[in-house]
Amino acid sequence: MIDLFAEVSAYCRLAVPEEYKRPIAIVGAGGIVDGAHLPAYRLAGLEVVGITDIDLTRAREVATRHGIARVYATLEELLADDRVEVVDIAVPVTHQPPIFRKAVAAGKHVLAQKPFTTNPETARELAALAAEAGVVAAVNQQMRFDEGIAAAHRMVESGWLGTVTSFSLSVNVFTDWSQWEWAQAMERLEIMVHSIHYHDAVRWFMGEPSSVYAVAGRTPGQFPVGETRTTSTYTFPDGSSAFVYANHMNAGNDNTAEFRIDGTEGAIRGTLGLMYDYPGGRPDTLEVTSTVVATDGWVPYPVTQRWFPHAFIGSMGSVLQAVATGSTPRSAVSDNVKTVELVDALYRSMDTNEVVHFGR
Ligand SMILES: NC(=O)c1ccc[n+]([C@@H]2O[C@H](COP(=O)([O-])OP(=O)(O)OC[C@H]3O[C@@H](n4cnc5c(N)ncnc54)[C@H](O)[C@@H]3O)[C@@H](O)[C@H]2O)c1
């Protein structure tokens, strides 16, 4: 069993080989860059040559805190820097597509925060622009590199559960939305900026659904206008199913974030440590039971890396690997177009109170 876990653990390792490293510049000096991107890049020894933000005071503060040599006065100045090979975009979603277009037109590789756009047409347009320009472009769905999730995916991929029959994820937390002033007016909120990670993970594990259904809720007096509680169900062409529930208005002070994957030969159960105390978090937990690898009951897998900041090494490392070797990033824009389409379908279901069918 320990040998089998060693293979899974090797798959989850987040180091970036020296030969993959390329100079990175960052657009956006907000909370996520300060608290997760830059700490992760420091751990991995990545080279950040400069940063910009429309709030230059903030850019300078973050540059000083993280030892970044250059603050660009504008995006144009950043893109004109020939040293910059990868542009790391982390600004509110409405600002991301114009920055993405300019970066790609300048021949830079791109990693864009999630969601890279709210709109499937724009998602397809941006993916096509990147493909035409011949640059690597990925979306920062770094939950695919969170160790609990990545290890579970490797176990499933290795056949430990036999045929997967269901994926479920349930999150009950309190989120202080007022920390993101731009989130206040977003009518499509919870899935668009948070549960998009979970829905992207459902696609990664289960493939494309044949239909989805979603409902949304709000709490009286809440800060944002958009939904803060969502329930989504999926059916897949092979008869398997998925369920995602996320409640951000938990008044019980007992945060939980649990996932479970069931198959014909076993099951995996785990917790997302980040959501127990966001953004500090705690380690994930992960346990597996399988008749394929004969665990003789539930066995814990030893998680040693966190979602924040470690998984951010993975999303950037995957882009750098693609630049260096021609591989496809784990969360390439071409794939993420389908996540944006899925999110849009979930909102259409909420708006109409009807199941959305994909014709699969
Ligand atoms: N786990 C995750 O992947 C995760 C977590 C949090 C936020 N995010 C995403 O990251 C992005 C940023 O979130 P945040 O928490 O850092 O928000 P934030 O409000 O803390 O910071 C946003 C920053 O972007 C800057 N900005 C806005 N428009 C800009 C523009 N046109 N050009 C340059 N800078 C601009 C703002 O001045 C601000 O400094 C959002 O898209 C959000 O959805 C992802």
Ligand as a Chemical Component Dictionary entry (heavy atoms), coordinates in Angstrom:
data_LIG
# 
_chem_comp.id                   LIG 
_chem_comp.type                 NON-POLYMER 
_chem_comp.pdbx_formal_charge   0 
_chem_comp.three_letter_code    LIG 
# 
loop_
_chem_comp_atom.comp_id 
_chem_comp_atom.atom_id 
_chem_comp_atom.alt_atom_id 
_chem_comp_atom.type_symbol 
_chem_comp_atom.charge 
_chem_comp_atom.model_Cartn_x 
_chem_comp_atom.model_Cartn_y 
_chem_comp_atom.model_Cartn_z 
_chem_comp_atom.pdbx_ordinal 
LIG N1  N1  N 0  -8.604  30.196 -5.411  1  
LIG C1  C1  C 0  -8.593  31.062 -6.380  2  
LIG O1  O1  O 0  -8.263  30.685 -7.454  3  
LIG C2  C2  C 0  -8.999  32.498 -6.163  4  
LIG C3  C3  C 0  -9.210  33.020 -4.882  5  
LIG C4  C4  C 0  -9.524  34.378 -4.769  6  
LIG C5  C5  C 0  -9.665  35.165 -5.916  7  
LIG N2  N2  N 1  -9.506  34.616 -7.145  8  
LIG C6  C6  C 0  -9.665  35.405 -8.388  9  
LIG O2  O2  O 0  -8.546  36.266 -8.530  10 
LIG C7  C7  C 0  -8.942  37.517 -9.059  11 
LIG C8  C8  C 0  -8.489  38.615 -8.080  12 
LIG O3  O3  O 0  -9.074  38.369 -6.808  13 
LIG P1  P1  P 0  -8.496  39.043 -5.475  14 
LIG O4  O4  O 0  -9.035  38.240 -4.356  15 
LIG O5  O5  O -1 -7.034  39.244 -5.565  16 
LIG O6  O6  O 0  -9.251  40.445 -5.537  17 
LIG P2  P2  P 0  -8.811  41.828 -4.895  18 
LIG O7  O7  O 0  -10.013 42.696 -4.920  19 
LIG O8  O8  O 0  -8.116  41.600 -3.592  20 
LIG O9  O9  O 0  -7.716  42.394 -5.901  21 
LIG C9  C9  C 0  -7.996  42.693 -7.246  22 
LIG C10 C10 C 0  -6.862  43.589 -7.751  23 
LIG O10 O10 O 0  -7.010  43.773 -9.150  24 
LIG C11 C11 C 0  -6.713  45.122 -9.445  25 
LIG N3  N3  N 0  -7.289  45.468 -10.747 26 
LIG C12 C12 C 0  -8.601  45.613 -11.057 27 
LIG N4  N4  N 0  -8.726  45.875 -12.380 28 
LIG C13 C13 C 0  -7.472  45.903 -12.890 29 
LIG C14 C14 C 0  -6.953  46.146 -14.193 30 
LIG N5  N5  N 0  -7.754  46.390 -15.237 31 
LIG N6  N6  N 0  -5.614  46.112 -14.374 32 
LIG C15 C15 C 0  -4.775  45.888 -13.317 33 
LIG N7  N7  N 0  -5.219  45.655 -12.053 34 
LIG C16 C16 C 0  -6.542  45.667 -11.855 35 
LIG C17 C17 C 0  -7.280  45.891 -8.273  36 
LIG O11 O11 O 0  -6.760  47.218 -8.170  37 
LIG C18 C18 C 0  -6.876  44.978 -7.110  38 
LIG O12 O12 O 0  -5.584  45.294 -6.615  39 
LIG C19 C19 C 0  -10.456 37.428 -9.277  40 
LIG O13 O13 O 0  -10.704 37.116 -10.623 41 
LIG C20 C20 C 0  -10.894 36.284 -8.384  42 
LIG O14 O14 O 0  -12.017 35.587 -8.903  43 
LIG C21 C21 C 0  -9.173  33.303 -7.277  44 
# 
loop_
_chem_comp_bond.comp_id 
_chem_comp_bond.atom_id_1 
_chem_comp_bond.atom_id_2 
_chem_comp_bond.value_order 
_chem_comp_bond.pdbx_ordinal 
LIG N1  C1  SING 1  
LIG C1  O1  DOUB 2  
LIG C1  C2  SING 3  
LIG C2  C3  SING 4  
LIG C2  C21 DOUB 5  
LIG C3  C4  DOUB 6  
LIG C4  C5  SING 7  
LIG C5  N2  DOUB 8  
LIG N2  C6  SING 9  
LIG N2  C21 SING 10 
LIG C6  O2  SING 11 
LIG C6  C20 SING 12 
LIG O2  C7  SING 13 
LIG C7  C8  SING 14 
LIG C7  C19 SING 15 
LIG C8  O3  SING 16 
LIG O3  P1  SING 17 
LIG P1  O4  DOUB 18 
LIG P1  O5  SING 19 
LIG P1  O6  SING 20 
LIG O6  P2  SING 21 
LIG P2  O7  DOUB 22 
LIG P2  O8  SING 23 
LIG P2  O9  SING 24 
LIG O9  C9  SING 25 
LIG C9  C10 SING 26 
LIG C10 O10 SING 27 
LIG C10 C18 SING 28 
LIG O10 C11 SING 29 
LIG C11 N3  SING 30 
LIG C11 C17 SING 31 
LIG N3  C12 SING 32 
LIG N3  C16 SING 33 
LIG C12 N4  DOUB 34 
LIG N4  C13 SING 35 
LIG C13 C14 SING 36 
LIG C13 C16 DOUB 37 
LIG C14 N5  SING 38 
LIG C14 N6  DOUB 39 
LIG N6  C15 SING 40 
LIG C15 N7  DOUB 41 
LIG N7  C16 SING 42 
LIG C17 O11 SING 43 
LIG C17 C18 SING 44 
LIG C18 O12 SING 45 
LIG C19 O13 SING 46 
LIG C19 C20 SING 47 
LIG C20 O14 SING 48 
# 
